[in-house]
Amino acid sequence: MLMLAILLLPGLSLLLIVMSRIEDKLHEVPQPARHARRSRHLRLVHGGRTAGADAGESDQRTAAA
């Protein structure tokens, strides 16, 4: 019985330390997100949108309606 108590003591102290760190992480105030500069957005289509393409699409939408 004494051996069990001696072996459990380091395990429980390790569990206490780990749970304390996890609790500290959960209660931290999140820092604001780091956003990319406005000029550096991800473009999924090569060339991106152009003013001419937008105007042509809107004309087609109004003609269809």
JOGIDA-V584420 format. One record per residue. RES is the residue in one small letter. SS is DSSP state (H for helix, E for strand, C for the rest). PHI is phi as a letter, one per 30 degrees, with the letter a starting at -180 (* if undefined). PSI is psi in radians with two decimals (999 if undefined). Layout:
<<RES:SS:PHI:PSI> <RES:SS:PHI:PSI>>
This chain:
<<m:C:*:-0.66> <l:H:d:-0.66> <m:H:d:-0.70> <l:H:d:-0.75> <a:H:d:-0.68> <i:H:d:-0.65> <l:H:d:-0.53> <l:H:d:-0.49> <l:H:e:-0.88> <p:H:d:-0.63> <g:H:d:-0.77> <l:H:d:-0.61> <s:H:d:-0.65> <l:H:d:-0.74> <l:H:d:-0.70> <l:H:d:-0.74> <i:H:d:-0.79> <v:H:d:-0.78> <m:H:d:-0.60> <s:H:d:-0.75> <r:H:d:-0.72> <i:H:d:-0.73> <e:H:d:-0.70> <d:H:d:-0.70> <k:H:d:-0.66> <l:H:d:-0.50> <h:H:c:0.01> <e:C:d:2.56> <v:C:d:2.18> <p:C:d:2.48> <q:C:d:2.65> <p:C:d:2.59> <a:C:d:2.53> <r:C:d:1.97> <h:C:c:2.64> <a:C:d:2.75> <r:C:d:2.74> <r:C:e:-0.56> <s:C:d:-0.11> <r:C:c:1.14> <h:C:c:2.64> <l:C:d:2.26> <r:C:c:2.07> <l:C:d:-0.44> <v:C:c:2.30> <h:C:e:2.23> <g:C:j:-0.46> <g:C:i:-2.86> <r:C:d:2.54> <t:C:b:2.78> <a:H:d:-0.63> <g:H:d:-0.66> <a:H:d:-0.66> <d:H:d:-0.73> <a:H:d:-0.71> <g:H:d:-0.69> <e:H:d:-0.73> <s:H:d:-0.59> <d:H:d:-0.69> <q:H:d:-0.66> <r:H:d:-0.73> <t:H:d:-0.57> <a:H:d:-0.64> <a:H:d:-0.52> <a:C:d:999>>
